[in-house]
Amino acid sequence: MKRISILGSTGSIGVNALSVIDKLKNKFKVIALSAYKNGELLVEQAKKYEPEVVSIIDLNAAELVKKELSNSSTKVLVGREGLLEVSKRDDLDLMLNGLVGASGMAPTLNSVEQGVDVALSNKESLVMAGDLITRMSQDKGVKIF
């Protein structure tokens, strides 16, 4: 079973990835999810997939997420720092980066640095740091999909 994190799980890429995971029963274990501000959907996803950790950027939405997940074993991280912490996990087989814009570059670099394969739906990461990401992925033996 592949251990996966999905950054941007409440956006169209993340929602569709989770839909595919649903169809591939027993192939993936969702370890981490992140969202920008859609706390309600993140809570719904967390209750369904029971990840070890979720990250939410928006501070107002974070209050809802913390409250709704207070009785679960899922850890809630907040803000940009929480997102970056999720992207530094080294216990994953794959990180799906469905973040929008420049915000996706640092998480991509963090996952590559940890030796985690990256499914990249964030073209800005490659536009801004393609040479660095390519070089790092080769050095670490990481696949970029």
ChimeraX attribute file (.defattr): number of C-alpha atoms within 10 A of each C-alpha:
attribute: neighborCount
match mode: 1-to-1
recipient: residues
	/A:1	9
	/A:2	12
	/A:3	15
	/A:4	22
	/A:5	29
	/A:6	27
	/A:7	29
	/A:8	26
	/A:9	27
	/A:10	26
	/A:11	18
	/A:12	11
	/A:13	19
	/A:14	23
	/A:15	17
	/A:16	13
	/A:17	15
	/A:18	19
	/A:19	11
	/A:20	12
	/A:21	15
	/A:22	13
	/A:23	9
	/A:24	10
	/A:25	10
	/A:26	10
	/A:27	11
	/A:28	18
	/A:29	18
	/A:30	21
	/A:31	23
	/A:32	28
	/A:33	30
	/A:34	32
	/A:35	27
	/A:36	24
	/A:37	19
	/A:38	20
	/A:39	25
	/A:40	15
	/A:41	16
	/A:42	23
	/A:43	21
	/A:44	15
	/A:45	19
	/A:46	24
	/A:47	14
	/A:48	9
	/A:49	16
	/A:50	19
	/A:51	20
	/A:52	16
	/A:53	19
	/A:54	30
	/A:55	29
	/A:56	29
	/A:57	20
	/A:58	16
	/A:59	14
	/A:60	11
	/A:61	18
	/A:62	23
	/A:63	14
	/A:64	15
	/A:65	26
	/A:66	20
	/A:67	11
	/A:68	16
	/A:69	17
	/A:70	12
	/A:71	8
	/A:72	13
	/A:73	11
	/A:74	18
	/A:75	14
	/A:76	21
	/A:77	21
	/A:78	23
	/A:79	15
	/A:80	15
	/A:81	13
	/A:82	17
	/A:83	26
	/A:84	19
	/A:85	14
	/A:86	25
	/A:87	28
	/A:88	20
	/A:89	18
	/A:90	15
	/A:91	13
	/A:92	21
	/A:93	16
	/A:94	24
	/A:95	27
	/A:96	24
	/A:97	27
	/A:98	25
	/A:99	28
	/A:100	17
	/A:101	11
	/A:102	14
	/A:103	14
	/A:104	24
	/A:105	22
	/A:106	16
	/A:107	22
	/A:108	29
	/A:109	22
	/A:110	19
	/A:111	25
	/A:112	27
	/A:113	20
	/A:114	17
	/A:115	23
	/A:116	27
	/A:117	23
	/A:118	23
	/A:119	16
	/A:120	18
	/A:121	16
	/A:122	20
	/A:123	17
	/A:124	17
	/A:125	24
	/A:126	17
	/A:127	11
	/A:128	12
	/A:129	15
	/A:130	14
	/A:131	11
	/A:132	13
	/A:133	21
	/A:134	17
	/A:135	12
	/A:136	16
	/A:137	22
	/A:138	13
	/A:139	12
	/A:140	15
	/A:141	13
	/A:142	20
	/A:143	15
	/A:144	17
	/A:145	10
